[in-house]
């Protein structure tokens, strides 16, 4: 049983061939660093130069962080550039909403009282 009483944000993607929901957690970035040697900053810089390869690494790490046994080669063999872009966009949309909520209210998941 977890000590955490909050739920993580999720996003939906068809990357596996059917709609699936994925949790957004810090394990993604730990896997990016341990499996691919990429910090979050290095990923952001690298994806600007090679969106497909860096995107495949991000998809792989996200799938692994959500309990899927998958390799980067599997992701590369079974996706195309549009799949990877759609996956990253779905992730970014949810994260942008969460950041906007935090910045707008000063607290996560709560609205300020006037």
KEMARBA-391117 format. One record per residue: x, y, z of N, C-alpha, C, CB in turn; residue in three letters. Coordinates in steps of 0.05 Angstrom, whole numbers, plus 32768, in hexadecimal, padded with zeros to 4 digits. Glycine has a CB too. Example, Ala and Ser with C-alpha at 12.3 -4.5 7.8 and 13.67 -1.06 7.14 Angstrom:
81087F8E809C80F67FA6809C81087FBE809C80E27FA780B5ALA81017FD3808E81117FEB808F81028001809D811A7FF48072SER
This chain:
80117FE880008000800080008012801980007FED80008019UNK800B802C7FF0801B80447FED801580588003801680507FD2UNK802A8067800A8026807D801D801A8095801080408084802BUNK801B80967FF5801080AD7FE67FF280AB7FE4801D80AE7FCAUNK7FE580C17FE97FC880C37FE87FBE80D27FD07FBD80D08001UNK7FD080D97FBE7FC880E87FA67FCA80D57F8E7FDA81017FA2UNK7FBC80DC7F797FBE80CC7F617FCE80DC7F4C7FA280C57F56UNK7FDC80CD7F3C7FED80D97F277FDC80E07F0F800480C67F1FUNK7FE480F47F007FD780FA7EE77FDC80E47ED37FE181167EDCUNK7FCA80E07EC17FCD80CC7EAC7FC680D87E917FBB80B37EB2UNK7FCF80CB7E7D7FC880D37E617FC280B97E527FDE80E37E54UNK7FB280BC7E3D7FAA80A67E2C7FB980A77E117F8C80A57E28UNK7FC280907E087FD0808F7DEE7FC880757DE07FEF80917DF2UNK7FCA80757DC67FC6805D7DB67FE080507DAD7FB580637D9DUNK7FF680577DBA8011804E7DB2801380307DB1802580597DC6UNK800380217DC0800480047DC17FF17FF77DAD7FFE7FFA7DDDUNK7FE280087D9E7FCF7FFE7D8A7FB37FFF7D937FD67FE27D83UNK7FAE80077DAC7F94800B7DB77F97801F7DCE7F877FF17DC1UNK7F81802D7DD57F8380417DEA7F8D80357E047F68804F7DEFUNK7FA180417E107FAC80397E2A7FB280517E3A7FC580277E26UNK7FAF804F7E557FB580657E667FD080617E737F9F80677E7CUNK7FDF80777E757FFA80777E817FFC808B7E97800F807C7E6BUNK800880837EAE800D80957EC4802580A67EBD801280867EDEUNK802480BF7EC6803B80D17EC3804980D27EDE803280EE7EBAUNK806180C77EDF806F80C67EF9808D80CB7EF4806B80AB7F07UNK809B80CE7F0A80B880D47F0880C980BC7F0080C280DE7F23UNK80BD80A47F0180CB808D7EF880D3808F7EDA80BA80737EFCUNK80C3809E7ECB80C980A27EAF80E580AE7EAC80B480B47EA1UNK80EA80C37EBC810380D27EB9811B80C37EC5810180EE7EC6UNK811580B37EDA812A80A27EE58132808D7ED0812080947EFFUNK811F80817EC28125806E7EAD8133807B7E96810C80607EA4UNK812B80937E8F813980A27E79815780A57E80812C80BE7E74UNK815C80AA7E99817880AE7EA1818780937EA4817980BD7EBCUNK817B807F7EB0818980667EB4818B80557E9B817B80567ECAUNK817680557E8A817680447E72818480527E5A815A803D7E6BUNK8181806C7E59818A807A7E41819F80907E47817380867E33UNK81A580947E6081B980A87E6781B180C57E6281D280A37E58UNK819680CA7E62818C80E47E5B817E80F17E73817980E27E44UNK818781097E7B817881187E8E816181257E80818B812E7E9CUNK814F81307E8F8138813D7E83814081547E71812481487E99UNK815481637E79815F81797E69816B816F7E4F8174818A7E79UNK817B81597E518187814E7E39817281437E26819B81387E41UNK815D81387E318147812E7E20813B81457E108132811F7E30UNK8134815B7E1F812781727E128139817D7DFC812181887E27UNK8153817F7E01816581897DEC816881757DD58181818E7DF9UNK816A815B7DDB816D81477DC7815581437DB58174812D7DD3UNK813D81457DC1812581417DB1812181577D9C810C81407DC4UNK812E816E7DA0812D81837D8C813D817B7D738137819D7D98UNK8152816C7D77816381637D60815981497D53817F81607D6AUNK814F81377D638146811D7D59812E81147D68815D81087D5BUNK8117811E7D5F80FE81197D6D80F780FB7D6E80E781287D60UNK80FC80ED7D5980F480D17D58810480BF7D6B80F680C67D3CUNK811E80C27D6A812F80B17D7C812B80B87D99814C80B47D74UNK812C80D17D9F812880DA7DBB810C80D47DC4812F80F77DBFUNK80F980D87DB280DD80D27DB880D980B47DBE80CB80DA7DA2UNK80E680A37DAF80E480867DB480EF807F7DCF80F380767D9EUNK8104808C7DD8811080887DF280FB80907E08812A80987DF6UNK80EE80A77E0380DA80B07E1680C2809D7E1880D080CC7E0EUNK80B980937E0180A380807E0080AB80667E0F809B80797DE2UNK80C3805D7E0980CD80447E1780CE80487E3580E9803D7E0CUNK80D9805E7E3E80DA80637E5B80BF80667E6780EB807D7E61UNK80AC80727E5A809180767E648083805B7E66808180897E53UNK8086804A7E51807A80307E528085801F7E68807E80217E37UNK80A080207E6C80AD80117E8180A4801B7E9C80CB80137E7FUNK80A180367E9F809980417EB9807C80397EBF809B80607EB8UNK806D80317EAB805280287EAF804F80097EAF804080347E9AUNK80667FFC7EB380657FDF7EB780677FCD7E9E804D7FD87EC5UNK806B7FD97E87806E7FCA7E6E808B7FC17E6A80647FDA7E56UNK808E7FA87E6280A97F9E7E5B80AD7FA47E3D80AC7F7F7E62UNK80BD7FB77E3780C17FC07E1C80DD7FC97E1880AC7FD67E14UNK80E77FC77DFF81017FD27DF880FE7FE97DE681137FBC7DECUNK81147FF97DE4811480107DD2811180057DB5812E80207DD5UNK811D7FEF7DAF811B7FE47D9480FF7FDC7D8D812E7FCB7D91UNK80F07FD17DA180D47FCB7D9C80C47FE37D9680C97FBD7DB5UNK80C97FF97DA580BB80127DA080C1801C7D8480C280277DB5UNK80DA801C7D7D80E280257D6280D680147D4C810180257D60UNK80D47FFA7D5080CA7FE87D3C80AB7FEA7D3980D27FCC7D42UNK809E7FF37D4D80807FF27D4D8072800D7D4E80777FE27D64UNK808280237D4A8076803D7D4A8080804D7D32807C804C7D64UNK807280627D2C807C80757D17807F80907D24806A80757CFEUNK808A80A47D16808E80BE7D21807480CB7D2C809A80D17D0DUNK805D80C67D1E804480D17D27803B80C57D42802E80CD7D12UNK804080AB7D468039809E7D5F804980AA7D76803F807F7D5DUNK806280AE7D72807480B97D87806C80D67D8D809180B77D7EUNK806680E57D79805E81017D7D804481027D8C805C81107D62UNK803080F27D84801680F27D92801980EA7DAF800380DF7D83UNK802B80D77DB5802F80CD7DD0803B80E47DE1804380B57DD0UNK804F80F17DD7805C81087DE58049811F7DE9807581117DD6UNK803881247DD58025813A7DD7801081347DEC8017813F7DBCUNK8007811B7DEE7FF381147E037FFF81187E1E7FEA80F77DFFUNK8018810F7E22802681137E3B802981317E42804281057E3AUNK803281407E2E8037815D7E33801D816C7E39804581697E1BUNK800881647E2C7FEE81717E317FE6816F7E4E7FD881667E1EUNK7FE781577E597FE081527E757FF381617E887FE081347E7BUNK800D81607E828020816D7E93801C818C7E92803D81667E8BUNK801681977E7B801181B37E787FF981BC7E89800D81BB7E5BUNK7FE481AB7E897FCC81B17E997FD381B17EB67FB6819D7E93UNK7FE3819D7EBF7FEA819B7EDB7FFB81B37EE47FF981817EE1UNK800F81BA7ED3802081D17EDA801081EB7EDA803781D47EC5UNK7FFD81EE7EC87FEC82067EC87FDB82077EE17FD982057EAFUNK7FD181F07EEA7FC281EF7F037FD381F87F1B7FB681D37F08UNK7FEB81ED7F1C7FFD81F47F32800582117F32801781E37F31UNK800C821C7F1A801482387F187FFC824A7F1D8020823D7EFCUNK7FE582427F127FCD82537F157FC382557F317FB882497F03UNK7FC5823F7F407FB9823F7F5B7FCE82407F717FA882277F5FUNK7FE6823A7F6B7FFC82397F7F7FFD821F7F8E7FF8824F7F92UNK7FE9820D7F897FE981F37F957FDF81DE7F817FD781F37FAFUNK7FE881C67F857FE081B17F737FC481A77F7A7FF4819A7F73UNK7FB281A87F667F97819C7F697F8481AC7F7B7F9A81827F74UNK7F8B81C37F837F7981D37F947F7681EF7F887F8481D67FB1UNK7F5F81FA7F8B7F5A82157F817F5E82297F987F3F82187F74UNK7F6782407F927F6A82557FA77F4F82607FAE7F7D826B7F9DUNK7F4C82657FC87F3382727FD17F3782907FCF7F2C826A7FEEUNK7F22829E7FC67F2482BB7FC47F1782C87FDB7F1682C47FAAUNK
